[in-house]
Every structure is written in C-alpha cells, then in structure tokens.
Amino acid sequence: MDSRRNPTQQALDCGTVIIELVSNDAAVIDFAVEYFHPWFRPAPGGAEWRVRVTSSESAYAEMHQHMPSDASPQPCFAHDREVLSMPAWRSDDRIDVWDAERSCFLRLRPGQVDVIGDPRTLRWRFTLLWIVQEIVATRRRLAHVDVHAAATERAGRALLIAGPKGAGKTTLSLYLMRSCACRSIANDRSFVGGAIPMVLGMPTAVKIRPPTLAQFPELRSQLPPVARPYLYTLAELATASPSAEPVDAVDFALSPNQLAQRLGAGTEAAAPLGAIAFPQVCEADAAWAVERMTTAEVVAGIHGNLYGAATGDRPTTLFEQFDIGRCRPSEQTIAAIAARVPGHRVRLGRDAYADASLGEHLLSLWTT
C-alpha cells in the first residue's frame, strides 16, 4: 500500500557537507536522524545535497517498467575493500540506478538523489544510509584518509583498530566498550587527518558474527524476532512484529546506537588519535601479545587498510563524478599520521578476552 503522508524534511550537518533529507514518510526521517546521531546533527538548512525518499509501490513499479534491458553496472558505493557496482543507465540529465537486493531505484544528478523504495520492505533504508555515507566520504577524503577501521574513545583520546574483515576489529572494540568503559567512534570506517591527527567516525551497521555473539549475548537478548534490526529506530524495534523472513537465515547486525545501548556504552563523533592497533586473530595461540611497529610498518598497515580498496586504486563512484571527483590519500598525509602516532600489532589468541589484562594494557598505550 502506497504511503501518502505529506513530505517531511530535515537537514543534517555532516561536517564537510549539509544534506537535506526529504520524504513522504516521516518515519524515514526519524530513522536517519537517530542512526546518524551524534556523528551528523540536525541543521536549520543551507544544504548542498538533497536526498528525496519516496516509499511507493506505484512509483517503484513504474521505475521497473522503464528500466532498459541493457543497463550496465556502474560503480556506486565504496564498501569494505571494494566498490559496489549496480545496473545504471542515463536518462535525460540524470543517471538512474537499480539496487535489486535492497528493492529500490536511485535517480542521481548533481546535488540531488531520489530514492524510490518498495514499501513492502525496509531494505532500501540501508541504501539511504549508503547514499549519505558516500556523499560525506567524498568530501572528507579531501583532507582525511579513509580507513577500514573501528575506533574507540577513552579519556579524550582514540584508539584506531584497523584491519580487513575477520581481523577481529569488531570483537576488540566491543570488548573495550564493555570492559574498559570506552565509547564507540566507529565500527568499520574511520577518517584520519589533521596536523594533530583526529579520528572522525562514520556510522555503519555493526555485523555481529556468531563467535562475537557468543562472547556478547546481551547484543541479541530480548530483541524482537526481526531479520534486520539495524533498519529500525529504537522505538520501532519496541513495537516491531515478527519478520516474515527467517531471522536466523540472514546476517545479524545492529545500528551503532542500538549496539552502544545494549552494551551500556556511549558514542562519540570524533577524538584525537592516540594510537593505532592492527589486530590479528591467532586461534593457535592461547593468550594475547602486543608488539610495537616501526613507522614504515604503520605506513604499510594504513595503505593496506584503505577503505574501498587496499591499494587505493579503485574506480570513481557515481557520487564522486557528480560532486568534486575522486580524492586519493596523499603519501605525505599517511606518513605524517604514522610518524606522530604509535602503531601496535595485536595478536588475539583464543583466550585473549578471558580477563581484563588485555584492555588494561591497550588503555595504557593510548590514554597516557
């Protein structure tokens, strides 16, 4: 059934760019504002980008009807160590994109994106998050390094936890949040830059893999049986009906604020960088070990964990094409970060989290 509410709107100050969200569904605005707090804050106006969201079966069906059969994949979003491409085609002064997996279409032109979502699902809300993230990332890369890294804050300083998928970033950051009263800056994507290096968080959905969930069962305790809780506001979760889709058949993930609430922790938008950790899961070992890295090793570690492509060589996304273009991290910026901030290789054995000693040791590296 089509949503026929009057449009609502809210501008978000994202630091380097102001984005105005407009929708025919007030719940979409509530979702985005809650998801991005405290990283992006409501603003009175002055937006450079406008993102309009329409949740309508008829509009979604019409986009399907006019989609050409020869739509070709185009690079859309940086994600982990790749750039995701989706079928796209040019239409008048814009480029249209089909995100089949998340049941939505995009109409993209300079300074504006229209999202046409199928109201029978909430999956297109994730594409909305990607859009905001990609617009912000395009601007932030002018002066910051885009790193595949989690980050936590304690005593006004941040620990950057960099590594590929499966390196142990999420589990280590959750351990520090629960055991050491750290606050979350980022789970998977961080921006680092400035004369005194700062970490700026980019809020992303927190995927909780089974081994991590076994250590942090409170993350799923008493959640309603919905397949993708990160697509709901806290208020929506409280009254959500069971999903038609089997809950155990999909990846389990939470929004950054849902996760922090369940751990009794807080969130922080940014903090000065105190140290960098490069975790490695080592099941053959029993305990943990921390080793100081040379400046050259830290430079190589940052290069190896650039978001979207470990080498830094990746295609330009459509959002970059419609804005300021592609900005690559400079060697000087990466070298300056490595020279000013100590880096440590953290080996995580199977019993690394059995006591508080790991957390106490890591705290001493970046808070003193």
C-alpha positions, -999 to 999 in steps of 0.1 A, spaced: 0 0 0 14 34 -10 24 59 17 5 92 12 18 113 41 28 149 35 65 152 28 88 159 58 123 171 57 154 176 79 189 189 71 219 171 86 252 189 92 278 163 83 308 184 90 321 189 54 286 190 38 250 196 47 225 171 33 188 177 33 165 146 37 130 148 23 104 120 24 68 112 21 72 91 52 81 108 85 95 75 99 123 76 73 135 110 86 133 98 122 153 67 113 181 86 96 184 113 123 186 86 151 210 64 131 235 92 124 234 108 159 259 121 172 280 120 141 257 141 119 235 167 136 202 184 126 208 217 109 185 246 100 192 244 63 217 255 37 221 221 21 244 213 -8 228 179 -14 192 169 -13 181 133 -8 144 127 -15 129 94 -5 96 80 -18 81 48 -5 55 39 -31 45 7 -48 33 25 -79 64 46 -83 87 16 -78 67 -4 -104 69 25 -128 107 26 -125 108 -12 -132 87 -7 -162 111 19 -177 144 2 -169 162 -6 -201 174 -42 -207 209 -31 -214 216 -13 -181 252 -18 -173 270 -20 -139 284 13 -127 305 20 -95 282 34 -68 295 28 -32 328 21 -15 323 -8 8 350 -26 29 377 -34 3 357 -30 -29 335 -6 -48 299 -20 -53 285 -16 -88 248 -17 -97 229 -16 -130 226 20 -142 215 40 -173 214 76 -184 180 93 -186 179 129 -197 201 149 -172 205 121 -146 217 86 -141 192 60 -128 204 31 -107 187 -2 -97 196 -17 -63 178 -50 -68 190 -66 -35 175 -37 -15 144 -31 -36 149 5 -47 159 27 -76 180 59 -74 178 89 -96 211 107 -94 220 142 -106 244 169 -93 234 178 -58 203 155 -57 194 119 -53 159 105 -54 153 71 -37 122 52 -48 117 23 -24 93 -7 -23 72 -1 8 68 -39 13 103 -40 28 126 -18 48 158 -29 30 161 3 9 167 22 42 202 7 40 207 22 6 197 56 20 224 52 46 250 43 19 240 74 0 246 98 29 279 80 37 291 82 2 283 119 -1 301 127 32 331 104 24 336 121 -10 341 155 8 361 141 38 387 124 15 398 159 6 418 162 38 414 128 56 425 92 50 395 68 46 405 37 67 388 3 71 389 6 109 370 7 141 377 33 167 370 37 204 375 67 228 386 69 264 398 99 283 395 122 253 417 101 230 410 75 204 424 41 195 421 32 158 416 -5 152 425 -12 115 422 -44 96 403 -64 70 371 -83 75 377 -111 100 408 -95 117 389 -90 149 381 -53 148 345 -56 160 352 -80 188 381 -60 201 361 -27 200 332 -43 218 355 -57 245 369 -23 251 334 -8 253 321 -33 277 353 -39 298 370 -6 298 342 19 296 353 31 261 329 49 238 324 40 202 336 63 174 333 39 145 328 2 139 342 -3 104 351 30 88 371 59 101 386 91 87 420 103 100 437 136 93 448 170 106 480 184 120 472 167 153 456 136 139 419 133 146 396 103 141 362 111 126 337 83 128 315 71 100 284 53 115 279 19 98 258 -11 107 277 -34 131 277 -70 118 279 -94 147 293 -128 137 285 -160 157 318 -161 176 314 -125 187 278 -130 196 288 -159 218 310 -135 238 284 -107 239 250 -125 242 234 -93 255 235 -79 220 206 -102 209 189 -107 243 152 -98 242 154 -84 207 121 -88 188 123 -115 160 131 -92 131 156 -101 104 175 -68 103 171 -48 135 196 -21 123 169 -9 98 146 1 127 146 30 152 147 21 188 110 30 191 101 9 160 120 -21 175 100 -19 207 67 -25 188 80 -45 158 61 -75 146 80 -107 137 96 -107 103 82 -129 75 119 -136 66 136 -162 89 157 -143 114 185 -169 116 188 -170 78 204 -136 75 234 -118 90 228 -102 124 236 -66 126 228 -36 148 229 2 143 258 19 162 234 34 188 215 1 193 248 -16 200 260 11 224 227 10 243 229 -28 247 265 -26 260 257 3 283 283 23 265 283 57 247 291 70 213 315 98 202 317 116 169 355 122 169 386 124 191 423 130 188 442 98 177 463 83 205 474 50 189 467 25 161 461 -12 167 463 -38 139 446 -69 153 452 -104 141 431 -134 152 455 -162 162 435 -193 172 467 -214 175 478 -191 204 462 -191 239 469 -156 251 474 -122 236 505 -103 226 511 -67 216 542 -56 196 553 -21 187 555 -15 150 580 7 131 569 38 113 574 21 80 552 -8 91 524 16 102 525 33 68 522 -1 51 494 -10 75 474 21 67 480 16 30 468 -20 33 436 -10 50 423 19 29 385 18 27 371 6 -7 405 -7 -20 436 -17 -1 459 -3 -28 440 30 -31 434 23 -68 397 19 -74 370 32 -98 354 66 -93 319 63 -79 289 80 -94 286 102 -64 322 114 -68 315 120 -105 285 142 -96 303 161 -69 340 170 -66 356 139 -82 379 113 -67 404 123 -40 432 99 -32 451 99 1 484 116 -2 516 98 8 525 128 30 493 126 50 497 89 57 534 93 66 526 122 90 500 101 108 524 72 111 552 95 124 530 111 151 511 81 164 524 48 176 512 16 159 509 -18 175 504 -53 162 479 -70 185 478 -109 183 445 -122 197 447 -158 209 417 -179 217 417 -168 254 426 -132 248 394 -118 263 394 -142 293 405 -114 317 409 -76 319 446 -76 313 444 -70 275 421 -40 280 443 -25 307 474 -29 285 458 -13 255 444 16 275 480 24 287 491 27 251 467 54 240 455 72 271 488 80 289 
